[in-house]
Amino acid sequence: MFVGTSSDVGKSVITAGFCRIFKQDGYSPAPFKAQNMSLNSYATPEGLEIGRAQAVQAEAAGIPCHTDMNPVLLKPTNDQTSQVILNGKSIGNQSAKEYFLSNDRTELFEEVKRAWKRLASRYSPIVMEGAGSISELNLKKRDITNMRMAIAAGAATYLITDIDKGGIFASLYGTMALLEPEEKACIKGIIINKFRGDSALFHEGKKIIEELCGVPVIGIIPYFKDIFIEEEDAVSLRLKRNQPVNGKVNIAVVLLSRMSNFTDFDCLDKDSRVNLYYTHIKQGIAQADIVILPGSKNTIEDLIEIRNNGLADAITKAHQSGKTVIGICGGYQMMGETIKDPLQIESAEGEVAGLGILPVETTLLSEKTTRQCHFTYRNFPENCIGYEIHMGETRIRGAVQPVAFLDEKNTDGYFLSEKCWGSYLHGILDNQVVINDLIAPYTDLKIEYVDYLQFRSAQYDKLAVLLRENLDIDQVYQNIKD
């Protein structure tokens, strides 16, 4: 099964929903996205790297994530260049021109097909997700992830469109008109997403679309706000809250230009004691109780940017005034004294001064650390989980004061005080014990322990119910069997 789009419409969430439905119905599904472009990544159990969205979809399917689910991952380092991750490992940086116009796209497509075949030998059905529009004529010959992949896999394909953005008649009709006959033969139906109001009022519109496109509309999914599935794209962060509120612990996440793994804050955002907001202005930092420097795909360039726009000074002043300041991954590196880049992996700058908040120095290396982690936080006994994805090696000047204990020999981060620390662990704030300790200086309110894994599982179930209620699932099964 393949879900493609006429635009960016929330297909990652729908893919996760189908994975959950197939699991509930006794099948062994797995997600697949041949090529993903995202700064939101995840470490597999083997210590390799894939797009976070495919890890979420695997979780919905009830299986461990694997690189075969996302054989090619592009992680933009700036506006022109991306790090290319192939089968979980970096093969270097390439400009968009080098990547999309080079001859190795043929070999990449072969790698992608091999990954799909390995996955299909272990799971069924495979729920494939496309990337962007399926009718980009200038890219189609070099496409490795949309209709070319759907044809190679013999996938029943569903075209998804976002009605909330408007223009779906022209978008759907134009998309279908631009498909080649063998591509059009793959399309088994259309899904209309994010419909507001009574879908019965769109009955005539549904009929028009079916007449124009020659395939059935198998469902209209309502716009929802009460199901929480991790978002793939950081673009949505600019639409989230950006102001403090009275009566809550106000936590400001610094909105970096190259921010990565923004899902680090999803659990924190759902804590009823907290008002989490994202900011790129000095006032937003000044009004917060807690400031978090998040991860970055280009730590040096983001550090230079926040120095130039005044955010670095605002963060330092927040720390000096007794507010809580913590950093995760790239944010941890920024809080140190220096960041060295002798191989110019991120920047032409060989060395830059950090914020000088923590007594640590970081050197960026070509080898990337990617692993899932079990740990205990400070002196608390609770078992915690997280993961590491970083290219830096951080040396602590003076006595080691860890944030986390990974095992008998290995520690993570630097703990300066209850109001100041840094850690490489993504997902550290998915653990209730860490959240409670972080906000303890600002509230006496207690909440019941929240099992975040259990919470996420419940969300996948709610999503499956929503899709079952609004899609012709019998038609989907019929096309998979055919």
Secondary structure as a PSIPRED ss2 file (coil, helix, strand):
# PSIPRED VFORMAT (PSIPRED V4.0)

   1 M C   1.000  0.000  0.000
   2 F E   0.000  0.000  1.000
   3 V E   0.000  0.000  1.000
   4 G E   0.000  0.000  1.000
   5 T E   0.000  0.000  1.000
   6 S C   1.000  0.000  0.000
   7 S C   1.000  0.000  0.000
   8 D C   1.000  0.000  0.000
   9 V C   1.000  0.000  0.000
  10 G C   1.000  0.000  0.000
  11 K H   0.000  1.000  0.000
  12 S H   0.000  1.000  0.000
  13 V H   0.000  1.000  0.000
  14 I H   0.000  1.000  0.000
  15 T H   0.000  1.000  0.000
  16 A H   0.000  1.000  0.000
  17 G H   0.000  1.000  0.000
  18 F H   0.000  1.000  0.000
  19 C H   0.000  1.000  0.000
  20 R H   0.000  1.000  0.000
  21 I H   0.000  1.000  0.000
  22 F H   0.000  1.000  0.000
  23 K H   0.000  1.000  0.000
  24 Q H   0.000  1.000  0.000
  25 D C   1.000  0.000  0.000
  26 G C   1.000  0.000  0.000
  27 Y C   1.000  0.000  0.000
  28 S E   0.000  0.000  1.000
  29 P C   1.000  0.000  0.000
  30 A E   0.000  0.000  1.000
  31 P E   0.000  0.000  1.000
  32 F E   0.000  0.000  1.000
  33 K C   1.000  0.000  0.000
  34 A C   1.000  0.000  0.000
  35 Q E   0.000  0.000  1.000
  36 N E   0.000  0.000  1.000
  37 M E   0.000  0.000  1.000
  38 S C   1.000  0.000  0.000
  39 L C   1.000  0.000  0.000
  40 N C   1.000  0.000  0.000
  41 S E   0.000  0.000  1.000
  42 Y E   0.000  0.000  1.000
  43 A E   0.000  0.000  1.000
  44 T C   1.000  0.000  0.000
  45 P C   1.000  0.000  0.000
  46 E C   1.000  0.000  0.000
  47 G C   1.000  0.000  0.000
  48 L C   1.000  0.000  0.000
  49 E E   0.000  0.000  1.000
  50 I E   0.000  0.000  1.000
  51 G E   0.000  0.000  1.000
  52 R H   0.000  1.000  0.000
  53 A H   0.000  1.000  0.000
  54 Q H   0.000  1.000  0.000
  55 A H   0.000  1.000  0.000
  56 V H   0.000  1.000  0.000
  57 Q H   0.000  1.000  0.000
  58 A H   0.000  1.000  0.000
  59 E H   0.000  1.000  0.000
  60 A H   0.000  1.000  0.000
  61 A H   0.000  1.000  0.000
  62 G C   1.000  0.000  0.000
  63 I C   1.000  0.000  0.000
  64 P C   1.000  0.000  0.000
  65 C C   1.000  0.000  0.000
  66 H C   1.000  0.000  0.000
  67 T H   0.000  1.000  0.000
  68 D H   0.000  1.000  0.000
  69 M H   0.000  1.000  0.000
  70 N C   1.000  0.000  0.000
  71 P C   1.000  0.000  0.000
  72 V E   0.000  0.000  1.000
  73 L E   0.000  0.000  1.000
  74 L E   0.000  0.000  1.000
  75 K E   0.000  0.000  1.000
  76 P E   0.000  0.000  1.000
  77 T C   1.000  0.000  0.000
  78 N C   1.000  0.000  0.000
  79 D C   1.000  0.000  0.000
  80 Q C   1.000  0.000  0.000
  81 T E   0.000  0.000  1.000
  82 S E   0.000  0.000  1.000
  83 Q E   0.000  0.000  1.000
  84 V E   0.000  0.000  1.000
  85 I E   0.000  0.000  1.000
  86 L E   0.000  0.000  1.000
  87 N C   1.000  0.000  0.000
  88 G C   1.000  0.000  0.000
  89 K E   0.000  0.000  1.000
  90 S E   0.000  0.000  1.000
  91 I E   0.000  0.000  1.000
  92 G E   0.000  0.000  1.000
  93 N E   0.000  0.000  1.000
  94 Q E   0.000  0.000  1.000
  95 S E   0.000  0.000  1.000
  96 A H   0.000  1.000  0.000
  97 K H   0.000  1.000  0.000
  98 E H   0.000  1.000  0.000
  99 Y H   0.000  1.000  0.000
 100 F H   0.000  1.000  0.000
 101 L H   0.000  1.000  0.000
 102 S C   1.000  0.000  0.000
 103 N C   1.000  0.000  0.000
 104 D C   1.000  0.000  0.000
 105 R H   0.000  1.000  0.000
 106 T H   0.000  1.000  0.000
 107 E H   0.000  1.000  0.000
 108 L H   0.000  1.000  0.000
 109 F H   0.000  1.000  0.000
 110 E H   0.000  1.000  0.000
 111 E H   0.000  1.000  0.000
 112 V H   0.000  1.000  0.000
 113 K H   0.000  1.000  0.000
 114 R H   0.000  1.000  0.000
 115 A H   0.000  1.000  0.000
 116 W H   0.000  1.000  0.000
 117 K H   0.000  1.000  0.000
 118 R H   0.000  1.000  0.000
 119 L H   0.000  1.000  0.000
 120 A H   0.000  1.000  0.000
 121 S C   1.000  0.000  0.000
 122 R C   1.000  0.000  0.000
 123 Y C   1.000  0.000  0.000
 124 S E   0.000  0.000  1.000
 125 P C   1.000  0.000  0.000
 126 I E   0.000  0.000  1.000
 127 V E   0.000  0.000  1.000
 128 M E   0.000  0.000  1.000
 129 E E   0.000  0.000  1.000
 130 G E   0.000  0.000  1.000
 131 A E   0.000  0.000  1.000
 132 G E   0.000  0.000  1.000
 133 S E   0.000  0.000  1.000
 134 I C   1.000  0.000  0.000
 135 S C   1.000  0.000  0.000
 136 E C   1.000  0.000  0.000
 137 L C   1.000  0.000  0.000
 138 N C   1.000  0.000  0.000
 139 L C   1.000  0.000  0.000
 140 K H   0.000  1.000  0.000
 141 K H   0.000  1.000  0.000
 142 R H   0.000  1.000  0.000
 143 D C   1.000  0.000  0.000
 144 I C   1.000  0.000  0.000
 145 T C   1.000  0.000  0.000
 146 N C   1.000  0.000  0.000
 147 M H   0.000  1.000  0.000
 148 R H   0.000  1.000  0.000
 149 M H   0.000  1.000  0.000
 150 A H   0.000  1.000  0.000
 151 I H   0.000  1.000  0.000
 152 A H   0.000  1.000  0.000
 153 A H   0.000  1.000  0.000
 154 G C   1.000  0.000  0.000
 155 A C   1.000  0.000  0.000
 156 A C   1.000  0.000  0.000
 157 T E   0.000  0.000  1.000
 158 Y E   0.000  0.000  1.000
 159 L E   0.000  0.000  1.000
 160 I E   0.000  0.000  1.000
 161 T E   0.000  0.000  1.000
 162 D E   0.000  0.000  1.000
 163 I H   0.000  1.000  0.000
 164 D H   0.000  1.000  0.000
 165 K H   0.000  1.000  0.000
 166 G C   1.000  0.000  0.000
 167 G C   1.000  0.000  0.000
 168 I H   0.000  1.000  0.000
 169 F H   0.000  1.000  0.000
 170 A H   0.000  1.000  0.000
 171 S H   0.000  1.000  0.000
 172 L H   0.000  1.000  0.000
 173 Y H   0.000  1.000  0.000
 174 G H   0.000  1.000  0.000
 175 T H   0.000  1.000  0.000
 176 M H   0.000  1.000  0.000
 177 A H   0.000  1.000  0.000
 178 L C   1.000  0.000  0.000
 179 L C   1.000  0.000  0.000
 180 E C   1.000  0.000  0.000
 181 P H   0.000  1.000  0.000
 182 E H   0.000  1.000  0.000
 183 E H   0.000  1.000  0.000
 184 K H   0.000  1.000  0.000
 185 A C   1.000  0.000  0.000
 186 C C   1.000  0.000  0.000
 187 I E   0.000  0.000  1.000
 188 K E   0.000  0.000  1.000
 189 G E   0.000  0.000  1.000
 190 I E   0.000  0.000  1.000
 191 I E   0.000  0.000  1.000
 192 I E   0.000  0.000  1.000
 193 N E   0.000  0.000  1.000
 194 K E   0.000  0.000  1.000
 195 F E   0.000  0.000  1.000
 196 R C   1.000  0.000  0.000
 197 G C   1.000  0.000  0.000
 198 D C   1.000  0.000  0.000
 199 S H   0.000  1.000  0.000
 200 A H   0.000  1.000  0.000
 201 L H   0.000  1.000  0.000
 202 F H   0.000  1.000  0.000
 203 H H   0.000  1.000  0.000
 204 E H   0.000  1.000  0.000
 205 G H   0.000  1.000  0.000
 206 K H   0.000  1.000  0.000
 207 K H   0.000  1.000  0.000
 208 I H   0.000  1.000  0.000
 209 I H   0.000  1.000  0.000
 210 E H   0.000  1.000  0.000
 211 E H   0.000  1.000  0.000
 212 L H   0.000  1.000  0.000
 213 C H   0.000  1.000  0.000
 214 G C   1.000  0.000  0.000
 215 V C   1.000  0.000  0.000
 216 P C   1.000  0.000  0.000
 217 V E   0.000  0.000  1.000
 218 I E   0.000  0.000  1.000
 219 G E   0.000  0.000  1.000
 220 I E   0.000  0.000  1.000
 221 I E   0.000  0.000  1.000
 222 P E   0.000  0.000  1.000
 223 Y C   1.000  0.000  0.000
 224 F C   1.000  0.000  0.000
 225 K C   1.000  0.000  0.000
 226 D C   1.000  0.000  0.000
 227 I C   1.000  0.000  0.000
 228 F C   1.000  0.000  0.000
 229 I C   1.000  0.000  0.000
 230 E C   1.000  0.000  0.000
 231 E C   1.000  0.000  0.000
 232 E C   1.000  0.000  0.000
 233 D C   1.000  0.000  0.000
 234 A H   0.000  1.000  0.000
 235 V H   0.000  1.000  0.000
 236 S H   0.000  1.000  0.000
 237 L H   0.000  1.000  0.000
 238 R H   0.000  1.000  0.000
 239 L H   0.000  1.000  0.000
 240 K C   1.000  0.000  0.000
 241 R C   1.000  0.000  0.000
 242 N C   1.000  0.000  0.000
 243 Q C   1.000  0.000  0.000
 244 P C   1.000  0.000  0.000
 245 V C   1.000  0.000  0.000
 246 N C   1.000  0.000  0.000
 247 G C   1.000  0.000  0.000
 248 K C   1.000  0.000  0.000
 249 V E   0.000  0.000  1.000
 250 N E   0.000  0.000  1.000
 251 I E   0.000  0.000  1.000
 252 A E   0.000  0.000  1.000
 253 V E   0.000  0.000  1.000
 254 V E   0.000  0.000  1.000
 255 L C   1.000  0.000  0.000
 256 L C   1.000  0.000  0.000
 257 S C   1.000  0.000  0.000
 258 R C   1.000  0.000  0.000
 259 M E   0.000  0.000  1.000
 260 S E   0.000  0.000  1.000
 261 N C   1.000  0.000  0.000
 262 F H   0.000  1.000  0.000
 263 T H   0.000  1.000  0.000
 264 D H   0.000  1.000  0.000
 265 F H   0.000  1.000  0.000
 266 D H   0.000  1.000  0.000
 267 C H   0.000  1.000  0.000
 268 L H   0.000  1.000  0.000
 269 D H   0.000  1.000  0.000
 270 K C   1.000  0.000  0.000
 271 D C   1.000  0.000  0.000
 272 S C   1.000  0.000  0.000
 273 R C   1.000  0.000  0.000
 274 V E   0.000  0.000  1.000
 275 N E   0.000  0.000  1.000
 276 L E   0.000  0.000  1.000
 277 Y E   0.000  0.000  1.000
 278 Y E   0.000  0.000  1.000
 279 T E   0.000  0.000  1.000
 280 H C   1.000  0.000  0.000
 281 I C   1.000  0.000  0.000
 282 K H   0.000  1.000  0.000
 283 Q H   0.000  1.000  0.000
 284 G H   0.000  1.000  0.000
 285 I H   0.000  1.000  0.000
 286 A H   0.000  1.000  0.000
 287 Q C   1.000  0.000  0.000
 288 A C   1.000  0.000  0.000
 289 D C   1.000  0.000  0.000
 290 I E   0.000  0.000  1.000
 291 V E   0.000  0.000  1.000
 292 I E   0.000  0.000  1.000
 293 L E   0.000  0.000  1.000
 294 P C   1.000  0.000  0.000
 295 G E   0.000  0.000  1.000
 296 S E   0.000  0.000  1.000
 297 K C   1.000  0.000  0.000
 298 N C   1.000  0.000  0.000
 299 T H   0.000  1.000  0.000
 300 I H   0.000  1.000  0.000
 301 E H   0.000  1.000  0.000
 302 D H   0.000  1.000  0.000
 303 L H   0.000  1.000  0.000
 304 I H   0.000  1.000  0.000
 305 E H   0.000  1.000  0.000
 306 I H   0.000  1.000  0.000
 307 R H   0.000  1.000  0.000
 308 N H   0.000  1.000  0.000
 309 N C   1.000  0.000  0.000
 310 G C   1.000  0.000  0.000
 311 L H   0.000  1.000  0.000
 312 A H   0.000  1.000  0.000
 313 D H   0.000  1.000  0.000
 314 A H   0.000  1.000  0.000
 315 I H   0.000  1.000  0.000
 316 T H   0.000  1.000  0.000
 317 K H   0.000  1.000  0.000
 318 A H   0.000  1.000  0.000
 319 H H   0.000  1.000  0.000
 320 Q H   0.000  1.000  0.000
 321 S C   1.000  0.000  0.000
 322 G C   1.000  0.000  0.000
 323 K C   1.000  0.000  0.000
 324 T E   0.000  0.000  1.000
 325 V E   0.000  0.000  1.000
 326 I E   0.000  0.000  1.000
 327 G E   0.000  0.000  1.000
 328 I E   0.000  0.000  1.000
 329 C C   1.000  0.000  0.000
 330 G H   0.000  1.000  0.000
 331 G H   0.000  1.000  0.000
 332 Y H   0.000  1.000  0.000
 333 Q H   0.000  1.000  0.000
 334 M H   0.000  1.000  0.000
 335 M C   1.000  0.000  0.000
 336 G C   1.000  0.000  0.000
 337 E C   1.000  0.000  0.000
 338 T E   0.000  0.000  1.000
 339 I E   0.000  0.000  1.000
 340 K E   0.000  0.000  1.000
 341 D C   1.000  0.000  0.000
 342 P C   1.000  0.000  0.000
 343 L C   1.000  0.000  0.000
 344 Q C   1.000  0.000  0.000
 345 I C   1.000  0.000  0.000
 346 E C   1.000  0.000  0.000
 347 S C   1.000  0.000  0.000
 348 A C   1.000  0.000  0.000
 349 E C   1.000  0.000  0.000
 350 G C   1.000  0.000  0.000
 351 E E   0.000  0.000  1.000
 352 V E   0.000  0.000  1.000
 353 A E   0.000  0.000  1.000
 354 G C   1.000  0.000  0.000
 355 L C   1.000  0.000  0.000
 356 G C   1.000  0.000  0.000
 357 I C   1.000  0.000  0.000
 358 L C   1.000  0.000  0.000
 359 P C   1.000  0.000  0.000
 360 V E   0.000  0.000  1.000
 361 E E   0.000  0.000  1.000
 362 T E   0.000  0.000  1.000
 363 T E   0.000  0.000  1.000
 364 L E   0.000  0.000  1.000
 365 L E   0.000  0.000  1.000
 366 S E   0.000  0.000  1.000
 367 E E   0.000  0.000  1.000
 368 K E   0.000  0.000  1.000
 369 T E   0.000  0.000  1.000
 370 T E   0.000  0.000  1.000
 371 R E   0.000  0.000  1.000
 372 Q E   0.000  0.000  1.000
 373 C E   0.000  0.000  1.000
 374 H E   0.000  0.000  1.000
 375 F E   0.000  0.000  1.000
 376 T E   0.000  0.000  1.000
 377 Y E   0.000  0.000  1.000
 378 R C   1.000  0.000  0.000
 379 N C   1.000  0.000  0.000
 380 F C   1.000  0.000  0.000
 381 P C   1.000  0.000  0.000
 382 E C   1.000  0.000  0.000
 383 N C   1.000  0.000  0.000
 384 C E   0.000  0.000  1.000
 385 I E   0.000  0.000  1.000
 386 G E   0.000  0.000  1.000
 387 Y E   0.000  0.000  1.000
 388 E E   0.000  0.000  1.000
 389 I E   0.000  0.000  1.000
 390 H E   0.000  0.000  1.000
 391 M E   0.000  0.000  1.000
 392 G E   0.000  0.000  1.000
 393 E E   0.000  0.000  1.000
 394 T E   0.000  0.000  1.000
 395 R E   0.000  0.000  1.000
 396 I E   0.000  0.000  1.000
 397 R C   1.000  0.000  0.000
 398 G C   1.000  0.000  0.000
 399 A C   1.000  0.000  0.000
 400 V C   1.000  0.000  0.000
 401 Q C   1.000  0.000  0.000
 402 P C   1.000  0.000  0.000
 403 V C   1.000  0.000  0.000
 404 A E   0.000  0.000  1.000
 405 F E   0.000  0.000  1.000
 406 L C   1.000  0.000  0.000
 407 D C   1.000  0.000  0.000
 408 E C   1.000  0.000  0.000
 409 K C   1.000  0.000  0.000
 410 N C   1.000  0.000  0.000
 411 T E   0.000  0.000  1.000
 412 D E   0.000  0.000  1.000
 413 G C   1.000  0.000  0.000
 414 Y E   0.000  0.000  1.000
 415 F E   0.000  0.000  1.000
 416 L E   0.000  0.000  1.000
 417 S E   0.000  0.000  1.000
 418 E C   1.000  0.000  0.000
 419 K C   1.000  0.000  0.000
 420 C E   0.000  0.000  1.000
 421 W E   0.000  0.000  1.000
 422 G E   0.000  0.000  1.000
 423 S E   0.000  0.000  1.000
 424 Y C   1.000  0.000  0.000
 425 L C   1.000  0.000  0.000
 426 H E   0.000  0.000  1.000
 427 G C   1.000  0.000  0.000
 428 I H   0.000  1.000  0.000
 429 L H   0.000  1.000  0.000
 430 D H   0.000  1.000  0.000
 431 N C   1.000  0.000  0.000
 432 Q H   0.000  1.000  0.000
 433 V H   0.000  1.000  0.000
 434 V H   0.000  1.000  0.000
 435 I H   0.000  1.000  0.000
 436 N H   0.000  1.000  0.000
 437 D H   0.000  1.000  0.000
 438 L H   0.000  1.000  0.000
 439 I H   0.000  1.000  0.000
 440 A H   0.000  1.000  0.000
 441 P H   0.000  1.000  0.000
 442 Y H   0.000  1.000  0.000
 443 T C   1.000  0.000  0.000
 444 D C   1.000  0.000  0.000
 445 L C   1.000  0.000  0.000
 446 K C   1.000  0.000  0.000
 447 I C   1.000  0.000  0.000
 448 E C   1.000  0.000  0.000
 449 Y C   1.000  0.000  0.000
 450 V C   1.000  0.000  0.000
 451 D C   1.000  0.000  0.000
 452 Y H   0.000  1.000  0.000
 453 L H   0.000  1.000  0.000
 454 Q H   0.000  1.000  0.000
 455 F H   0.000  1.000  0.000
 456 R H   0.000  1.000  0.000
 457 S H   0.000  1.000  0.000
 458 A H   0.000  1.000  0.000
 459 Q H   0.000  1.000  0.000
 460 Y H   0.000  1.000  0.000
 461 D H   0.000  1.000  0.000
 462 K H   0.000  1.000  0.000
 463 L H   0.000  1.000  0.000
 464 A H   0.000  1.000  0.000
 465 V H   0.000  1.000  0.000
 466 L H   0.000  1.000  0.000
 467 L H   0.000  1.000  0.000
 468 R H   0.000  1.000  0.000
 469 E H   0.000  1.000  0.000
 470 N H   0.000  1.000  0.000
 471 L E   0.000  0.000  1.000
 472 D C   1.000  0.000  0.000
 473 I H   0.000  1.000  0.000
 474 D H   0.000  1.000  0.000
 475 Q H   0.000  1.000  0.000
 476 V H   0.000  1.000  0.000
 477 Y H   0.000  1.000  0.000
 478 Q H   0.000  1.000  0.000
 479 N H   0.000  1.000  0.000
 480 I H   0.000  1.000  0.000
 481 K H   0.000  1.000  0.000
 482 D C   1.000  0.000  0.000
